[in-house]
Amino acid sequence: MKLALSSYAYNWAVGIPGHPPNRPMTVFDLLDQAIQLGVHVVQVVDNIPFEILPREEQDHFAQCARQAGVEIEVGMRGIQGNHLEEGIYLAERMDAMILRVVVDKGDYRPIPDEIVRVIKKNSPQIGKIWG
């Protein structure tokens, strides 16, 4: 078992709707916290907009984490459209062993059949990475 530090642990530092901090915590700040605390896994979830960062920043984050001996777990919210596919691709690029998915997002609340359909559609890619 490994101790992990999630970006959800820092909701107020990251910012919540209606209460943005002067300087929101970034993925690099989260990584620095993990290193300072001696934690070897970081879980970047949907409260830090990691997936919309430029690819160069994402890759730099992954490189810094690897150099520090810190594993990355990726978290996301929503499976509509090709969002799950994008999340899988990001997790693969980060060498993440875990992709945490909350299926609903905003007003999107998929029924179980829709969830199964989306997962089945992406199962070849999922199996290739974590099979």
Secondary structure, 3 states (H helix, E strand, C coil): CCCEEEHHHHHHHHCECCECCCCCCCHHHHHHHHHHHCCCEEEECCCCCHHHCCHHHHHHHHHHHHHHCCEEEEEEECCCCCHHHHHHHHHHHCCCCCEEEECCECCECCCHHHHHHHHHHHHHHHHHHHC
